[in-house]
Amino acid sequence: MRELIPVSEKIFGGEKIQTVNARELHKKLKVGSRFNDWIRNRIEKYGFIDGIDFITLTKNLVSGGKQKEYYISLDMAKELCMVENNELGRMFRKYFIEVEKRYKKIQTPKLPQNYLEALKELVRVEEERQALEAENKQMKPKAEAFNDLISTEGKYTMSEVAKLLNWGRNRLFKFLRMQGILRSNNEPYQEYVDRGYFKLRTYTIKHTDFEEVKVQTLVTPKGLEWIRKILKREIEFI
């Protein structure tokens, strides 16, 4: 598959997410308005959430100035392409869908059937591990912060819950907000934390000149079963 636009992995709330640079997408879609106006308008109009649908990073320019970059999830990228309502938008939306399909295949590889396949799989896994290790060293949110977050002691991230329940991550967030379970920032109301359905975990992202404290929502096994029952009950009436 020919690469139409670079897709890279970034850390969103302690989770590794495939992203696209919004400025690059704006350029590829040949949008007539200025990038800053376009991205602000789209975020406000369609309710995209910082830390869930996109993250921002500050880029130092050669001229000495600074430039704000938006890295958006593939779900957000697909929606932005769709609302452009033109041939370019449809083409890039199909491209992102294909990228997601290929990524899922990589995440769930076929089990080796013989010794040679097992050796090839071992080499592939080691190459991916080394590539990921090199990438993590360059990430501004330090790799140590991510490694600390993935130790959840039997609890699930919201992305894991979405996969287990076969729902889209953003769709699940929206559903739980509509049910009055999550706040607008996707943190659970204290009532549901007290019931043992969720846990909140704080972590620190180290930037060049400051540290940023974030909160990650984790779901307990009890909470996973509870959410599953709510979805089953609600879907029967949809």
C-alpha positions as CSV (number, residue, x, y, z in Angstrom):
1,M,0.0,0.0,0.0
2,R,1.4,3.4,-1.0
3,E,1.8,5.8,1.8
4,L,-0.4,8.9,1.3
5,I,0.4,10.6,4.6
6,P,2.7,9.5,7.5
7,V,1.0,7.8,10.4
8,S,2.9,7.7,13.7
9,E,2.2,6.4,17.3
10,K,1.8,8.9,20.1
11,I,0.9,8.6,23.8
12,F,-2.7,9.6,24.6
13,G,-3.4,9.3,28.3
14,G,-0.9,6.6,28.8
15,E,-2.0,4.7,25.8
16,K,-0.3,4.2,22.4
17,I,-2.5,5.6,19.6
18,Q,-2.0,5.8,15.9
19,T,-2.0,9.5,14.8
20,V,-1.7,11.9,11.9
21,N,-0.2,15.4,11.9
22,A,-3.3,17.6,11.4
23,R,-1.2,20.3,9.6
24,E,-0.1,17.7,7.1
25,L,-3.7,16.4,6.6
26,H,-4.9,20.0,6.1
27,K,-2.3,20.4,3.4
28,K,-3.1,17.0,1.7
29,L,-6.9,17.8,1.7
30,K,-6.1,21.2,0.0
31,V,-8.3,23.1,2.5
32,G,-8.8,26.7,1.4
33,S,-8.8,28.2,4.9
34,R,-5.8,28.8,7.1
35,F,-4.7,25.8,9.2
36,N,-5.1,27.5,12.6
37,D,-8.7,28.6,11.7
38,W,-9.6,25.3,10.2
39,I,-8.4,23.1,13.1
40,R,-9.9,25.3,15.8
41,N,-13.2,25.4,13.9
42,R,-13.4,21.7,13.5
43,I,-12.5,21.0,17.2
44,E,-15.2,23.4,18.4
45,K,-17.9,22.3,15.9
46,Y,-17.5,18.6,16.3
47,G,-16.6,18.4,20.0
48,F,-13.2,16.8,19.7
49,I,-11.4,16.5,23.1
50,D,-7.8,17.3,23.9
51,G,-6.1,14.2,25.2
52,I,-8.7,11.9,23.8
53,D,-9.0,12.8,20.1
54,F,-5.8,14.8,19.8
55,I,-2.7,16.1,21.6
56,T,-0.7,19.2,20.9
57,L,3.1,19.6,20.9
58,T,5.2,22.7,20.5
59,K,7.7,22.7,17.7
60,N,10.8,24.9,17.8
61,L,11.3,26.6,14.4
62,V,14.6,27.4,12.8
63,S,13.7,31.1,12.8
64,G,13.5,30.9,16.6
65,G,9.8,31.0,16.9
66,K,7.4,28.2,18.0
67,Q,4.7,26.3,16.2
68,K,1.8,24.4,17.7
69,E,1.3,21.0,16.2
70,Y,-1.8,18.9,16.5
71,Y,-1.5,15.1,16.4
72,I,-5.0,13.6,15.8
73,S,-6.3,10.0,16.2
74,L,-7.2,8.1,13.1
75,D,-10.9,8.3,14.2
76,M,-10.7,12.1,14.3
77,A,-8.8,12.1,11.0
78,K,-11.5,10.0,9.3
79,E,-14.2,12.3,10.6
80,L,-12.3,15.4,9.4
81,C,-12.0,13.8,6.0
82,M,-15.7,12.8,5.9
83,V,-16.9,16.3,6.7
84,E,-14.8,17.8,3.8
85,N,-17.4,16.1,1.6
86,N,-15.1,15.9,-1.5
87,E,-13.1,13.3,-3.4
88,L,-9.9,14.0,-1.6
89,G,-11.6,13.5,1.8
90,R,-13.1,10.2,0.7
91,M,-9.8,9.0,-0.6
92,F,-7.9,9.8,2.6
93,R,-10.7,8.3,4.8
94,K,-10.4,5.0,2.9
95,Y,-6.7,5.2,3.3
96,F,-7.0,5.5,7.1
97,I,-9.4,2.6,7.2
98,E,-6.9,0.5,5.4
99,V,-4.1,1.6,7.7
100,E,-6.2,0.5,10.7
101,K,-6.9,-2.9,9.2
102,R,-3.2,-3.5,8.6
103,Y,-2.4,-2.4,12.1
104,K,-4.9,-4.8,13.6
105,K,-3.3,-7.7,11.6
106,I,0.1,-6.8,13.0
107,Q,-1.4,-6.7,16.5
108,T,-2.9,-10.2,16.1
109,P,-0.4,-12.2,14.1
110,K,-1.0,-15.7,12.9
111,L,0.4,-18.4,15.2
112,P,3.5,-20.2,13.7
113,Q,2.8,-23.6,12.2
114,N,6.3,-25.0,12.2
115,Y,9.8,-24.3,13.4
116,L,10.8,-22.1,10.5
117,E,7.8,-19.9,10.9
118,A,8.4,-19.7,14.7
119,L,12.0,-18.4,14.0
120,K,10.7,-15.9,11.5
121,E,8.1,-14.7,14.0
122,L,10.8,-14.4,16.7
123,V,12.9,-12.2,14.4
124,R,9.9,-10.1,13.5
125,V,8.9,-9.5,17.2
126,E,12.5,-8.7,18.1
127,E,12.8,-6.2,15.2
128,E,9.5,-4.5,16.3
129,R,10.8,-4.4,19.9
130,Q,14.0,-2.7,18.9
131,A,12.1,-0.2,16.6
132,L,9.7,0.6,19.4
133,E,12.6,1.0,21.9
134,A,14.3,3.5,19.6
135,E,11.1,5.4,19.1
136,N,10.3,5.6,22.8
137,K,13.7,7.2,23.5
138,Q,12.7,10.1,21.2
139,M,9.2,10.6,22.6
140,K,8.8,13.8,24.7
141,P,6.4,12.0,27.1
142,K,9.2,9.8,28.3
143,A,9.0,6.1,27.8
144,E,9.3,5.6,31.6
145,A,6.0,7.3,32.1
146,F,4.3,4.9,29.6
147,N,6.0,1.8,31.2
148,D,4.7,2.9,34.6
149,L,1.2,3.3,33.2
150,I,0.9,-0.1,31.5
151,S,1.3,-1.7,34.9
152,T,-2.4,-1.5,35.8
153,E,-2.7,-4.5,38.3
154,G,-5.5,-6.3,36.5
155,K,-7.4,-3.1,35.5
156,Y,-8.2,-2.1,32.0
157,T,-7.5,1.1,30.0
158,M,-10.5,2.5,28.1
159,S,-9.0,1.4,24.8
160,E,-8.7,-2.2,26.1
161,V,-12.3,-2.1,27.3
162,A,-13.5,-0.9,23.9
163,K,-11.6,-3.7,22.2
164,L,-13.0,-6.3,24.5
165,L,-16.5,-5.1,24.0
166,N,-16.1,-4.7,20.3
167,W,-16.9,-1.0,20.4
168,G,-14.9,2.0,19.0
169,R,-13.0,3.8,21.7
170,N,-14.5,7.3,21.0
171,R,-17.9,5.7,20.5
172,L,-17.7,4.1,24.0
173,F,-16.5,7.4,25.6
174,K,-19.5,9.2,24.0
175,F,-22.0,6.5,25.2
176,L,-20.7,6.6,28.8
177,R,-20.9,10.4,28.8
178,M,-24.5,10.3,27.5
179,Q,-25.3,7.8,30.3
180,G,-24.0,10.2,32.9
181,I,-21.2,7.9,33.9
182,L,-18.3,10.0,32.6
183,R,-17.7,13.7,32.8
184,S,-17.0,15.8,29.7
185,N,-13.3,15.2,30.3
186,N,-14.0,11.4,30.3
187,E,-13.2,10.9,34.0
188,P,-15.9,9.0,35.9
189,Y,-18.1,10.6,38.5
190,Q,-17.1,9.8,42.0
191,E,-20.2,7.7,42.6
192,Y,-18.9,5.1,40.1
193,V,-15.4,5.2,41.5
194,D,-16.9,4.5,45.0
195,R,-18.8,1.6,43.6
196,G,-15.6,0.0,42.5
197,Y,-16.2,0.3,38.8
198,F,-13.3,2.7,38.0
199,K,-9.9,3.7,39.4
200,L,-8.1,7.0,38.6
201,R,-4.4,7.0,38.2
202,T,-2.2,10.1,38.0
203,Y,1.0,10.2,35.9
204,T,3.5,12.9,34.9
205,I,4.5,13.8,31.4
206,K,8.0,15.4,31.4
207,H,8.4,18.2,28.8
208,T,11.5,20.2,28.1
209,D,10.8,23.0,30.6
210,F,7.9,21.8,32.7
211,E,6.1,18.7,34.0
212,E,2.4,18.1,33.3
213,V,0.2,16.0,35.6
214,K,-2.5,13.9,33.9
215,V,-5.2,11.5,35.1
216,Q,-5.9,8.1,33.5
217,T,-9.2,6.4,33.8
218,L,-8.9,2.6,34.5
219,V,-11.8,0.1,34.6
220,T,-11.9,-2.7,37.1
221,P,-13.0,-6.2,36.2
222,K,-16.2,-5.5,38.1
223,G,-16.6,-2.3,36.0
224,L,-16.0,-4.1,32.8
225,E,-18.8,-6.5,33.4
226,W,-21.1,-3.7,34.6
227,I,-20.4,-1.7,31.3
228,R,-21.0,-4.8,29.3
229,K,-24.4,-5.3,30.9
230,I,-25.3,-1.6,30.3
231,L,-24.4,-1.9,26.6
232,K,-26.4,-5.1,26.2
233,R,-29.4,-3.6,27.9
234,E,-29.3,-0.3,25.9
235,I,-28.6,-2.0,22.5
236,E,-31.8,-4.0,22.9
237,F,-33.7,-0.7,22.7
238,I,-31.7,0.9,19.9
